[in-house]
Amino acid sequence: MSTPTRYRVIALYKQLIYLGREYPAGADYFHKKLKGAFMKNKDLTDPAEIQKRIDLGDYVCKEIEAMYHINKYRAMKKRYYEDAEVENIQAKLENANWAQGSGSSATQSSPRQ
């Protein structure tokens, strides 16, 4: 493994350890899985295969960050909207969807008359 690739792999490992601190299943669980994945691929020598694994690691980083953003959004939504308001909004959406669904079926049934 060339020196720049080695530094990139080490940086990826550190970044994933940092992101794993708040993992829902626990930091220890995440760290064990991460270490296992890196140890499984420690003997790779093909530069193309190493780059493929680095790209996969970058994808995992982005997915974890997206999951954290979604969790933060849901927590803020729970704080600022009361349950009654959320249920009211959901009921309005369901009624609107039902009204749209019945309106489209009425237009479909009118040619049969």
Jmol script that loads the backbone (N, CA, C; Angstrom):
load data "model"
ATOM      1  N   MET A   1       0.857  -1.167   0.000  1.00  0.00           N
ATOM      2  CA  MET A   1       0.000   0.000   0.000  1.00  0.00           C
ATOM      3  C   MET A   1       0.902   1.229   0.000  1.00  0.00           C
ATOM      4  N   SER A   2       0.621   2.162  -0.888  1.00  0.00           N
ATOM      5  CA  SER A   2       1.425   3.377  -0.970  1.00  0.00           C
ATOM      6  C   SER A   2       1.133   4.274   0.234  1.00  0.00           C
ATOM      7  N   THR A   3       2.031   5.195   0.480  1.00  0.00           N
ATOM      8  CA  THR A   3       1.911   6.069   1.645  1.00  0.00           C
ATOM      9  C   THR A   3       0.653   6.936   1.613  1.00  0.00           C
ATOM     10  N   PRO A   4       0.309   7.597   0.480  1.00  0.00           N
ATOM     11  CA  PRO A   4      -0.932   8.389   0.483  1.00  0.00           C
ATOM     12  C   PRO A   4      -2.181   7.547   0.737  1.00  0.00           C
ATOM     13  N   THR A   5      -2.194   6.331   0.193  1.00  0.00           N
ATOM     14  CA  THR A   5      -3.339   5.455   0.413  1.00  0.00           C
ATOM     15  C   THR A   5      -3.415   5.041   1.873  1.00  0.00           C
ATOM     16  N   ARG A   6      -2.262   4.767   2.453  1.00  0.00           N
ATOM     17  CA  ARG A   6      -2.213   4.385   3.867  1.00  0.00           C
ATOM     18  C   ARG A   6      -2.768   5.505   4.736  1.00  0.00           C
ATOM     19  N   TYR A   7      -2.361   6.735   4.470  1.00  0.00           N
ATOM     20  CA  TYR A   7      -2.865   7.867   5.245  1.00  0.00           C
ATOM     21  C   TYR A   7      -4.363   8.060   5.031  1.00  0.00           C
ATOM     22  N   ARG A   8      -4.834   7.802   3.830  1.00  0.00           N
ATOM     23  CA  ARG A   8      -6.268   7.943   3.545  1.00  0.00           C
ATOM     24  C   ARG A   8      -7.081   6.896   4.315  1.00  0.00           C
ATOM     25  N   VAL A   9      -6.560   5.666   4.389  1.00  0.00           N
ATOM     26  CA  VAL A   9      -7.243   4.599   5.127  1.00  0.00           C
ATOM     27  C   VAL A   9      -7.270   4.934   6.615  1.00  0.00           C
ATOM     28  N   ILE A  10      -6.165   5.414   7.146  1.00  0.00           N
ATOM     29  CA  ILE A  10      -6.107   5.777   8.559  1.00  0.00           C
ATOM     30  C   ILE A  10      -7.064   6.932   8.859  1.00  0.00           C
ATOM     31  N   ALA A  11      -7.120   7.918   7.971  1.00  0.00           N
ATOM     32  CA  ALA A  11      -8.033   9.052   8.163  1.00  0.00           C
ATOM     33  C   ALA A  11      -9.484   8.581   8.116  1.00  0.00           C
ATOM     34  N   LEU A  12      -9.790   7.653   7.217  1.00  0.00           N
ATOM     35  CA  LEU A  12     -11.142   7.105   7.121  1.00  0.00           C
ATOM     36  C   LEU A  12     -11.510   6.364   8.402  1.00  0.00           C
ATOM     37  N   TYR A  13     -10.582   5.591   8.930  1.00  0.00           N
ATOM     38  CA  TYR A  13     -10.821   4.856  10.171  1.00  0.00           C
ATOM     39  C   TYR A  13     -11.097   5.825  11.320  1.00  0.00           C
ATOM     40  N   LYS A  14     -10.293   6.870  11.419  1.00  0.00           N
ATOM     41  CA  LYS A  14     -10.498   7.860  12.478  1.00  0.00           C
ATOM     42  C   LYS A  14     -11.835   8.569  12.334  1.00  0.00           C
ATOM     43  N   GLN A  15     -12.199   8.895  11.102  1.00  0.00           N
ATOM     44  CA  GLN A  15     -13.473   9.571  10.864  1.00  0.00           C
ATOM     45  C   GLN A  15     -14.639   8.668  11.260  1.00  0.00           C
ATOM     46  N   LEU A  16     -14.550   7.389  10.920  1.00  0.00           N
ATOM     47  CA  LEU A  16     -15.622   6.466  11.275  1.00  0.00           C
ATOM     48  C   LEU A  16     -15.702   6.253  12.788  1.00  0.00           C
ATOM     49  N   ILE A  17     -14.563   6.218  13.464  1.00  0.00           N
ATOM     50  CA  ILE A  17     -14.579   6.102  14.924  1.00  0.00           C
ATOM     51  C   ILE A  17     -15.271   7.323  15.521  1.00  0.00           C
ATOM     52  N   TYR A  18     -14.959   8.491  14.988  1.00  0.00           N
ATOM     53  CA  TYR A  18     -15.589   9.726  15.480  1.00  0.00           C
ATOM     54  C   TYR A  18     -17.098   9.690  15.258  1.00  0.00           C
ATOM     55  N   LEU A  19     -17.527   9.265  14.072  1.00  0.00           N
ATOM     56  CA  LEU A  19     -18.959   9.203  13.775  1.00  0.00           C
ATOM     57  C   LEU A  19     -19.674   8.132  14.596  1.00  0.00           C
ATOM     58  N   GLY A  20     -18.966   7.096  14.984  1.00  0.00           N
ATOM     59  CA  GLY A  20     -19.569   6.002  15.716  1.00  0.00           C
ATOM     60  C   GLY A  20     -19.842   6.297  17.179  1.00  0.00           C
ATOM     61  N   ARG A  21     -19.401   7.441  17.667  1.00  0.00           N
ATOM     62  CA  ARG A  21     -19.609   7.771  19.079  1.00  0.00           C
ATOM     63  C   ARG A  21     -21.079   7.846  19.450  1.00  0.00           C
ATOM     64  N   GLU A  22     -21.919   8.286  18.533  1.00  0.00           N
ATOM     65  CA  GLU A  22     -23.345   8.462  18.817  1.00  0.00           C
ATOM     66  C   GLU A  22     -24.208   7.424  18.095  1.00  0.00           C
ATOM     67  N   TYR A  23     -23.624   6.320  17.694  1.00  0.00           N
ATOM     68  CA  TYR A  23     -24.367   5.297  16.959  1.00  0.00           C
ATOM     69  C   TYR A  23     -25.479   4.742  17.841  1.00  0.00           C
ATOM     70  N   PRO A  24     -26.686   4.555  17.289  1.00  0.00           N
ATOM     71  CA  PRO A  24     -27.830   4.118  18.105  1.00  0.00           C
ATOM     72  C   PRO A  24     -27.613   2.793  18.847  1.00  0.00           C
ATOM     73  N   ALA A  25     -26.882   1.864  18.262  1.00  0.00           N
ATOM     74  CA  ALA A  25     -26.662   0.572  18.911  1.00  0.00           C
ATOM     75  C   ALA A  25     -25.527   0.633  19.930  1.00  0.00           C
ATOM     76  N   GLY A  26     -24.859   1.761  20.013  1.00  0.00           N
ATOM     77  CA  GLY A  26     -23.790   1.928  20.987  1.00  0.00           C
ATOM     78  C   GLY A  26     -22.432   2.057  20.319  1.00  0.00           C
ATOM     79  N   ALA A  27     -21.569   2.823  20.953  1.00  0.00           N
ATOM     80  CA  ALA A  27     -20.237   3.072  20.402  1.00  0.00           C
ATOM     81  C   ALA A  27     -19.389   1.800  20.407  1.00  0.00           C
ATOM     82  N   ASP A  28     -19.529   0.978  21.449  1.00  0.00           N
ATOM     83  CA  ASP A  28     -18.740  -0.257  21.522  1.00  0.00           C
ATOM     84  C   ASP A  28     -19.115  -1.210  20.395  1.00  0.00           C
ATOM     85  N   TYR A  29     -20.406  -1.347  20.136  1.00  0.00           N
ATOM     86  CA  TYR A  29     -20.872  -2.206  19.043  1.00  0.00           C
ATOM     87  C   TYR A  29     -20.311  -1.714  17.706  1.00  0.00           C
ATOM     88  N   PHE A  30     -20.406  -0.403  17.488  1.00  0.00           N
ATOM     89  CA  PHE A  30     -19.929   0.171  16.234  1.00  0.00           C
ATOM     90  C   PHE A  30     -18.428  -0.039  16.088  1.00  0.00           C
ATOM     91  N   HIS A  31     -17.691   0.189  17.167  1.00  0.00           N
ATOM     92  CA  HIS A  31     -16.228   0.059  17.108  1.00  0.00           C
ATOM     93  C   HIS A  31     -15.814  -1.379  16.817  1.00  0.00           C
ATOM     94  N   LYS A  32     -16.498  -2.359  17.416  1.00  0.00           N
ATOM     95  CA  LYS A  32     -16.168  -3.760  17.147  1.00  0.00           C
ATOM     96  C   LYS A  32     -16.413  -4.108  15.688  1.00  0.00           C
ATOM     97  N   LYS A  33     -17.554  -3.675  15.150  1.00  0.00           N
ATOM     98  CA  LYS A  33     -17.864  -3.947  13.740  1.00  0.00           C
ATOM     99  C   LYS A  33     -16.871  -3.249  12.809  1.00  0.00           C
ATOM    100  N   LEU A  34     -16.520  -2.022  13.158  1.00  0.00           N
ATOM    101  CA  LEU A  34     -15.577  -1.254  12.342  1.00  0.00           C
ATOM    102  C   LEU A  34     -14.213  -1.925  12.325  1.00  0.00           C
ATOM    103  N   LYS A  35     -13.734  -2.285  13.489  1.00  0.00           N
ATOM    104  CA  LYS A  35     -12.421  -2.929  13.583  1.00  0.00           C
ATOM    105  C   LYS A  35     -12.419  -4.250  12.819  1.00  0.00           C
ATOM    106  N   GLY A  36     -13.500  -5.010  12.933  1.00  0.00           N
ATOM    107  CA  GLY A  36     -13.599  -6.274  12.202  1.00  0.00           C
ATOM    108  C   GLY A  36     -13.548  -6.076  10.691  1.00  0.00           C
ATOM    109  N   ALA A  37     -14.231  -5.043  10.218  1.00  0.00           N
ATOM    110  CA  ALA A  37     -14.235  -4.771   8.771  1.00  0.00           C
ATOM    111  C   ALA A  37     -12.850  -4.363   8.284  1.00  0.00           C
ATOM    112  N   PHE A  38     -12.176  -3.535   9.050  1.00  0.00           N
ATOM    113  CA  PHE A  38     -10.840  -3.107   8.637  1.00  0.00           C
ATOM    114  C   PHE A  38      -9.832  -4.249   8.737  1.00  0.00           C
ATOM    115  N   MET A  39      -9.949  -5.073   9.759  1.00  0.00           N
ATOM    116  CA  MET A  39      -9.019  -6.194   9.902  1.00  0.00           C
ATOM    117  C   MET A  39      -9.242  -7.245   8.816  1.00  0.00           C
ATOM    118  N   LYS A  40     -10.478  -7.396   8.379  1.00  0.00           N
ATOM    119  CA  LYS A  40     -10.786  -8.358   7.319  1.00  0.00           C
ATOM    120  C   LYS A  40     -10.104  -7.947   6.009  1.00  0.00           C
ATOM    121  N   ASN A  41      -9.961  -6.657   5.790  1.00  0.00           N
ATOM    122  CA  ASN A  41      -9.396  -6.156   4.531  1.00  0.00           C
ATOM    123  C   ASN A  41      -7.952  -5.694   4.667  1.00  0.00           C
ATOM    124  N   LYS A  42      -7.288  -6.043   5.749  1.00  0.00           N
ATOM    125  CA  LYS A  42      -5.927  -5.537   5.974  1.00  0.00           C
ATOM    126  C   LYS A  42      -4.900  -6.097   5.000  1.00  0.00           C
ATOM    127  N   ASP A  43      -5.185  -7.244   4.401  1.00  0.00           N
ATOM    128  CA  ASP A  43      -4.209  -7.876   3.515  1.00  0.00           C
ATOM    129  C   ASP A  43      -4.414  -7.548   2.044  1.00  0.00           C
ATOM    130  N   LEU A  44      -5.276  -6.611   1.729  1.00  0.00           N
ATOM    131  CA  LEU A  44      -5.487  -6.227   0.328  1.00  0.00           C
ATOM    132  C   LEU A  44      -4.245  -5.554  -0.225  1.00  0.00           C
ATOM    133  N   THR A  45      -3.895  -5.906  -1.466  1.00  0.00           N
ATOM    134  CA  THR A  45      -2.718  -5.301  -2.094  1.00  0.00           C
ATOM    135  C   THR A  45      -3.057  -4.627  -3.419  1.00  0.00           C
ATOM    136  N   ASP A  46      -4.164  -4.998  -4.027  1.00  0.00           N
ATOM    137  CA  ASP A  46      -4.567  -4.426  -5.311  1.00  0.00           C
ATOM    138  C   ASP A  46      -5.038  -2.980  -5.096  1.00  0.00           C
ATOM    139  N   PRO A  47      -4.375  -2.001  -5.722  1.00  0.00           N
ATOM    140  CA  PRO A  47      -4.758  -0.596  -5.518  1.00  0.00           C
ATOM    141  C   PRO A  47      -6.206  -0.292  -5.919  1.00  0.00           C
ATOM    142  N   ALA A  48      -6.707  -0.945  -6.953  1.00  0.00           N
ATOM    143  CA  ALA A  48      -8.091  -0.713  -7.381  1.00  0.00           C
ATOM    144  C   ALA A  48      -9.065  -1.218  -6.312  1.00  0.00           C
ATOM    145  N   GLU A  49      -8.774  -2.370  -5.743  1.00  0.00           N
ATOM    146  CA  GLU A  49      -9.645  -2.932  -4.701  1.00  0.00           C
ATOM    147  C   GLU A  49      -9.583  -2.078  -3.431  1.00  0.00           C
ATOM    148  N   ILE A  50      -8.413  -1.583  -3.095  1.00  0.00           N
ATOM    149  CA  ILE A  50      -8.274  -0.709  -1.930  1.00  0.00           C
ATOM    150  C   ILE A  50      -9.077   0.571  -2.132  1.00  0.00           C
ATOM    151  N   GLN A  51      -8.985   1.152  -3.328  1.00  0.00           N
ATOM    152  CA  GLN A  51      -9.742   2.371  -3.618  1.00  0.00           C
ATOM    153  C   GLN A  51     -11.246   2.106  -3.558  1.00  0.00           C
ATOM    154  N   LYS A  52     -11.659   0.931  -4.012  1.00  0.00           N
ATOM    155  CA  LYS A  52     -13.070   0.555  -3.959  1.00  0.00           C
ATOM    156  C   LYS A  52     -13.548   0.496  -2.508  1.00  0.00           C
ATOM    157  N   ARG A  53     -12.724  -0.059  -1.632  1.00  0.00           N
ATOM    158  CA  ARG A  53     -13.075  -0.141  -0.205  1.00  0.00           C
ATOM    159  C   ARG A  53     -13.079   1.242   0.448  1.00  0.00           C
ATOM    160  N   ILE A  54     -12.163   2.112   0.047  1.00  0.00           N
ATOM    161  CA  ILE A  54     -12.140   3.483   0.566  1.00  0.00           C
ATOM    162  C   ILE A  54     -13.421   4.215   0.151  1.00  0.00           C
ATOM    163  N   ASP A  55     -13.814   4.040  -1.109  1.00  0.00           N
ATOM    164  CA  ASP A  55     -15.052   4.669  -1.586  1.00  0.00           C
ATOM    165  C   ASP A  55     -16.264   4.144  -0.813  1.00  0.00           C
ATOM    166  N   LEU A  56     -16.277   2.856  -0.516  1.00  0.00           N
ATOM    167  CA  LEU A  56     -17.357   2.276   0.280  1.00  0.00           C
ATOM    168  C   LEU A  56     -17.375   2.889   1.681  1.00  0.00           C
ATOM    169  N   GLY A  57     -16.193   3.084   2.262  1.00  0.00           N
ATOM    170  CA  GLY A  57     -16.100   3.710   3.579  1.00  0.00           C
ATOM    171  C   GLY A  57     -16.614   5.144   3.560  1.00  0.00           C
ATOM    172  N   ASP A  58     -16.296   5.883   2.492  1.00  0.00           N
ATOM    173  CA  ASP A  58     -16.813   7.252   2.361  1.00  0.00           C
ATOM    174  C   ASP A  58     -18.336   7.253   2.257  1.00  0.00           C
ATOM    175  N   TYR A  59     -18.881   6.280   1.536  1.00  0.00           N
ATOM    176  CA  TYR A  59     -20.335   6.159   1.416  1.00  0.00           C
ATOM    177  C   TYR A  59     -20.966   5.882   2.777  1.00  0.00           C
ATOM    178  N   VAL A  60     -20.347   5.005   3.554  1.00  0.00           N
ATOM    179  CA  VAL A  60     -20.861   4.686   4.887  1.00  0.00           C
ATOM    180  C   VAL A  60     -20.840   5.931   5.763  1.00  0.00           C
ATOM    181  N   CYS A  61     -19.782   6.739   5.665  1.00  0.00           N
ATOM    182  CA  CYS A  61     -19.705   7.994   6.432  1.00  0.00           C
ATOM    183  C   CYS A  61     -20.882   8.904   6.094  1.00  0.00           C
ATOM    184  N   LYS A  62     -21.155   9.051   4.823  1.00  0.00           N
ATOM    185  CA  LYS A  62     -22.259   9.919   4.409  1.00  0.00           C
ATOM    186  C   LYS A  62     -23.600   9.382   4.892  1.00  0.00           C
ATOM    187  N   GLU A  63     -23.774   8.070   4.863  1.00  0.00           N
ATOM    188  CA  GLU A  63     -25.024   7.466   5.330  1.00  0.00           C
ATOM    189  C   GLU A  63     -25.203   7.669   6.835  1.00  0.00           C
ATOM    190  N   ILE A  64     -24.131   7.529   7.590  1.00  0.00           N
ATOM    191  CA  ILE A  64     -24.211   7.727   9.040  1.00  0.00           C
ATOM    192  C   ILE A  64     -24.546   9.181   9.350  1.00  0.00           C
ATOM    193  N   GLU A  65     -23.902  10.104   8.638  1.00  0.00           N
ATOM    194  CA  GLU A  65     -24.203  11.524   8.844  1.00  0.00           C
ATOM    195  C   GLU A  65     -25.669  11.818   8.517  1.00  0.00           C
ATOM    196  N   ALA A  66     -26.181  11.232   7.440  1.00  0.00           N
ATOM    197  CA  ALA A  66     -27.589  11.434   7.073  1.00  0.00           C
ATOM    198  C   ALA A  66     -28.519  10.883   8.158  1.00  0.00           C
ATOM    199  N   MET A  67     -28.166   9.727   8.709  1.00  0.00           N
ATOM    200  CA  MET A  67     -28.978   9.139   9.774  1.00  0.00           C
ATOM    201  C   MET A  67     -28.999  10.061  10.993  1.00  0.00           C
ATOM    202  N   TYR A  68     -27.860  10.651  11.332  1.00  0.00           N
ATOM    203  CA  TYR A  68     -27.803  11.567  12.473  1.00  0.00           C
ATOM    204  C   TYR A  68     -28.652  12.814  12.218  1.00  0.00           C
ATOM    205  N   HIS A  69     -28.628  13.320  10.996  1.00  0.00           N
ATOM    206  CA  HIS A  69     -29.433  14.497  10.670  1.00  0.00           C
ATOM    207  C   HIS A  69     -30.928  14.186  10.779  1.00  0.00           C
ATOM    208  N   ILE A  70     -31.319  13.014  10.326  1.00  0.00           N
ATOM    209  CA  ILE A  70     -32.726  12.622  10.419  1.00  0.00           C
ATOM    210  C   ILE A  70     -33.143  12.493  11.878  1.00  0.00           C
ATOM    211  N   ASN A  71     -32.284  11.882  12.689  1.00  0.00           N
ATOM    212  CA  ASN A  71     -32.615  11.731  14.110  1.00  0.00           C
ATOM    213  C   ASN A  71     -32.739  13.088  14.796  1.00  0.00           C
ATOM    214  N   LYS A  72     -31.866  14.025  14.453  1.00  0.00           N
ATOM    215  CA  LYS A  72     -31.941  15.358  15.043  1.00  0.00           C
ATOM    216  C   LYS A  72     -33.212  16.076  14.591  1.00  0.00           C
ATOM    217  N   TYR A  73     -33.568  15.916  13.328  1.00  0.00           N
ATOM    218  CA  TYR A  73     -34.791  16.527  12.813  1.00  0.00           C
ATOM    219  C   TYR A  73     -36.011  15.976  13.544  1.00  0.00           C
ATOM    220  N   ARG A  74     -36.067  14.674  13.730  1.00  0.00           N
ATOM    221  CA  ARG A  74     -37.198  14.069  14.419  1.00  0.00           C
ATOM    222  C   ARG A  74     -37.281  14.541  15.865  1.00  0.00           C
ATOM    223  N   ALA A  75     -36.124  14.689  16.525  1.00  0.00           N
ATOM    224  CA  ALA A  75     -36.127  15.164  17.910  1.00  0.00           C
ATOM    225  C   ALA A  75     -36.643  16.598  17.982  1.00  0.00           C
ATOM    226  N   MET A  76     -36.222  17.455  17.048  1.00  0.00           N
ATOM    227  CA  MET A  76     -36.712  18.838  17.038  1.00  0.00           C
ATOM    228  C   MET A  76     -38.210  18.878  16.750  1.00  0.00           C
ATOM    229  N   LYS A  77     -38.660  18.033  15.856  1.00  0.00           N
ATOM    230  CA  LYS A  77     -40.078  17.997  15.515  1.00  0.00           C
ATOM    231  C   LYS A  77     -40.905  17.611  16.738  1.00  0.00           C
ATOM    232  N   LYS A  78     -40.417  16.656  17.513  1.00  0.00           N
ATOM    233  CA  LYS A  78     -41.130  16.244  18.717  1.00  0.00           C
ATOM    234  C   LYS A  78     -41.162  17.365  19.755  1.00  0.00           C
ATOM    235  N   ARG A  79     -40.092  18.161  19.824  1.00  0.00           N
ATOM    236  CA  ARG A  79     -40.046  19.239  20.805  1.00  0.00           C
ATOM    237  C   ARG A  79     -41.000  20.372  20.467  1.00  0.00           C
ATOM    238  N   TYR A  80     -41.097  20.712  19.205  1.00  0.00           N
ATOM    239  CA  TYR A  80     -41.827  21.909  18.819  1.00  0.00           C
ATOM    240  C   TYR A  80     -43.279  21.671  18.427  1.00  0.00           C
ATOM    241  N   TYR A  81     -43.638  20.454  18.170  1.00  0.00           N
ATOM    242  CA  TYR A  81     -45.027  20.141  17.832  1.00  0.00           C
ATOM    243  C   TYR A  81     -45.593  19.235  18.909  1.00  0.00           C
ATOM    244  N   GLU A  82     -46.720  19.635  19.421  1.00  0.00           N
ATOM    245  CA  GLU A  82     -47.390  18.780  20.388  1.00  0.00           C
ATOM    246  C   GLU A  82     -48.026  17.612  19.658  1.00  0.00           C
ATOM    247  N   ASP A  83     -48.295  16.555  20.376  1.00  0.00           N
ATOM    248  CA  ASP A  83     -48.876  15.362  19.763  1.00  0.00           C
ATOM    249  C   ASP A  83     -50.221  15.650  19.114  1.00  0.00           C
ATOM    250  N   ALA A  84     -51.019  16.497  19.737  1.00  0.00           N
ATOM    251  CA  ALA A  84     -52.334  16.819  19.178  1.00  0.00           C
ATOM    252  C   ALA A  84     -52.188  17.538  17.842  1.00  0.00           C
ATOM    253  N   GLU A  85     -51.218  18.431  17.757  1.00  0.00           N
ATOM    254  CA  GLU A  85     -51.011  19.152  16.500  1.00  0.00           C
ATOM    255  C   GLU A  85     -50.566  18.200  15.400  1.00  0.00           C
ATOM    256  N   VAL A  86     -49.676  17.284  15.732  1.00  0.00           N
ATOM    257  CA  VAL A  86     -49.189  16.326  14.741  1.00  0.00           C
ATOM    258  C   VAL A  86     -50.333  15.438  14.266  1.00  0.00           C
ATOM    259  N   GLU A  87     -51.164  14.975  15.199  1.00  0.00           N
ATOM    260  CA  GLU A  87     -52.300  14.141  14.813  1.00  0.00           C
ATOM    261  C   GLU A  87     -53.277  14.924  13.947  1.00  0.00           C
ATOM    262  N   ASN A  88     -53.490  16.196  14.267  1.00  0.00           N
ATOM    263  CA  ASN A  88     -54.386  17.046  13.487  1.00  0.00           C
ATOM    264  C   ASN A  88     -53.854  17.220  12.068  1.00  0.00           C
ATOM    265  N   ILE A  89     -52.561  17.464  11.950  1.00  0.00           N
ATOM    266  CA  ILE A  89     -51.945  17.626  10.625  1.00  0.00           C
ATOM    267  C   ILE A  89     -52.049  16.324   9.840  1.00  0.00           C
ATOM    268  N   GLN A  90     -51.780  15.190  10.498  1.00  0.00           N
ATOM    269  CA  GLN A  90     -51.868  13.908   9.813  1.00  0.00           C
ATOM    270  C   GLN A  90     -53.294  13.618   9.365  1.00  0.00           C
ATOM    271  N   ALA A  91     -54.275  13.958  10.197  1.00  0.00           N
ATOM    272  CA  ALA A  91     -55.673  13.742   9.825  1.00  0.00           C
ATOM    273  C   ALA A  91     -56.040  14.579   8.613  1.00  0.00           C
ATOM    274  N   LYS A  92     -55.597  15.833   8.582  1.00  0.00           N
ATOM    275  CA  LYS A  92     -55.878  16.688   7.426  1.00  0.00           C
ATOM    276  C   LYS A  92     -55.253  16.109   6.159  1.00  0.00           C
ATOM    277  N   LEU A  93     -54.028  15.611   6.266  1.00  0.00           N
ATOM    278  CA  LEU A  93     -53.376  15.018   5.101  1.00  0.00           C
ATOM    279  C   LEU A  93     -54.112  13.771   4.632  1.00  0.00           C
ATOM    280  N   GLU A  94     -54.546  12.943   5.567  1.00  0.00           N
ATOM    281  CA  GLU A  94     -55.275  11.735   5.185  1.00  0.00           C
ATOM    282  C   GLU A  94     -56.596  12.088   4.519  1.00  0.00           C
ATOM    283  N   ASN A  95     -57.292  13.100   5.052  1.00  0.00           N
ATOM    284  CA  ASN A  95     -58.556  13.528   4.438  1.00  0.00           C
ATOM    285  C   ASN A  95     -58.322  14.085   3.040  1.00  0.00           C
ATOM    286  N   ALA A  96     -57.256  14.840   2.887  1.00  0.00           N
ATOM    287  CA  ALA A  96     -56.939  15.391   1.566  1.00  0.00           C
ATOM    288  C   ALA A  96     -56.598  14.271   0.593  1.00  0.00           C
ATOM    289  N   ASN A  97     -55.855  13.278   1.037  1.00  0.00           N
ATOM    290  CA  ASN A  97     -55.515  12.150   0.171  1.00  0.00           C
ATOM    291  C   ASN A  97     -56.756  11.337  -0.181  1.00  0.00           C
ATOM    292  N   TRP A  98     -57.648  11.157   0.796  1.00  0.00           N
ATOM    293  CA  TRP A  98     -58.871  10.414   0.543  1.00  0.00           C
ATOM    294  C   TRP A  98     -59.746  11.163  -0.452  1.00  0.00           C
ATOM    295  N   ALA A  99     -59.828  12.493  -0.276  1.00  0.00           N
ATOM    296  CA  ALA A  99     -60.656  13.299  -1.179  1.00  0.00           C
ATOM    297  C   ALA A  99     -60.086  13.250  -2.599  1.00  0.00           C
ATOM    298  N   GLN A 100     -58.782  13.282  -2.725  1.00  0.00           N
ATOM    299  CA  GLN A 100     -58.172  13.211  -4.049  1.00  0.00           C
ATOM    300  C   GLN A 100     -58.394  11.836  -4.661  1.00  0.00           C
ATOM    301  N   GLY A 101     -58.308  10.811  -3.821  1.00  0.00           N
ATOM    302  CA  GLY A 101     -58.510   9.447  -4.317  1.00  0.00           C
ATOM    303  C   GLY A 101     -59.931   9.213  -4.773  1.00  0.00           C
ATOM    304  N   SER A 102     -60.916   9.731  -4.023  1.00  0.00           N
ATOM    305  CA  SER A 102     -62.312   9.528  -4.417  1.00  0.00           C
ATOM    306  C   SER A 102     -62.674  10.391  -5.614  1.00  0.00           C
ATOM    307  N   GLY A 103     -62.049  11.545  -5.753  1.00  0.00           N
ATOM    308  CA  GLY A 103     -62.315  12.405  -6.902  1.00  0.00           C
ATOM    309  C   GLY A 103     -61.823  11.782  -8.181  1.00  0.00           C
ATOM    310  N   SER A 104     -60.698  11.102  -8.116  1.00  0.00           N
ATOM    311  CA  SER A 104     -60.173  10.481  -9.326  1.00  0.00           C
ATOM    312  C   SER A 104     -61.005   9.263  -9.710  1.00  0.00           C
ATOM    313  N   SER A 105     -61.549   8.543  -8.700  1.00  0.00           N
ATOM    314  CA  SER A 105     -62.374   7.387  -9.046  1.00  0.00           C
ATOM    315  C   SER A 105     -63.716   7.832  -9.614  1.00  0.00           C
ATOM    316  N   ALA A 106     -64.218   8.996  -9.171  1.00  0.00           N
ATOM    317  CA  ALA A 106     -65.487   9.505  -9.694  1.00  0.00           C
ATOM    318  C   ALA A 106     -65.337   9.890 -11.158  1.00  0.00           C
ATOM    319  N   THR A 107     -64.205  10.434 -11.525  1.00  0.00           N
ATOM    320  CA  THR A 107     -64.006  10.803 -12.935  1.00  0.00           C
ATOM    321  C   THR A 107     -63.819   9.564 -13.778  1.00  0.00           C
ATOM    322  N   GLN A 108     -63.284   8.506 -13.169  1.00  0.00           N
ATOM    323  CA  GLN A 108     -63.112   7.286 -13.925  1.00  0.00           C
ATOM    324  C   GLN A 108     -64.438   6.566 -14.131  1.00  0.00           C
ATOM    325  N   SER A 109     -65.361   6.691 -13.160  1.00  0.00           N
ATOM    326  CA  SER A 109     -66.627   5.981 -13.272  1.00  0.00           C
ATOM    327  C   SER A 109     -67.633   6.739 -14.149  1.00  0.00           C
ATOM    328  N   SER A 110     -67.446   8.029 -14.374  1.00  0.00           N
ATOM    329  CA  SER A 110     -68.419   8.800 -15.146  1.00  0.00           C
ATOM    330  C   SER A 110     -68.514   8.355 -16.611  1.00  0.00           C
ATOM    331  N   PRO A 111     -67.448   7.920 -17.285  1.00  0.00           N
ATOM    332  CA  PRO A 111     -67.635   7.467 -18.667  1.00  0.00           C
ATOM    333  C   PRO A 111     -68.504   6.233 -18.792  1.00  0.00           C
ATOM    334  N   ARG A 112     -68.641   5.432 -17.739  1.00  0.00           N
ATOM    335  CA  ARG A 112     -69.468   4.242 -17.805  1.00  0.00           C
ATOM    336  C   ARG A 112     -70.955   4.594 -17.816  1.00  0.00           C
ATOM    337  N   GLN A 113     -71.326   5.726 -17.329  1.00  0.00           N
ATOM    338  CA  GLN A 113     -72.744   6.103 -17.232  1.00  0.00           C
ATOM    339  C   GLN A 113     -73.307   6.437 -18.550  1.00  0.00           C
TER     340      GLN A 113
END
end "model"
wireframe off; spacefill off
backbone 0.3
color backbone group
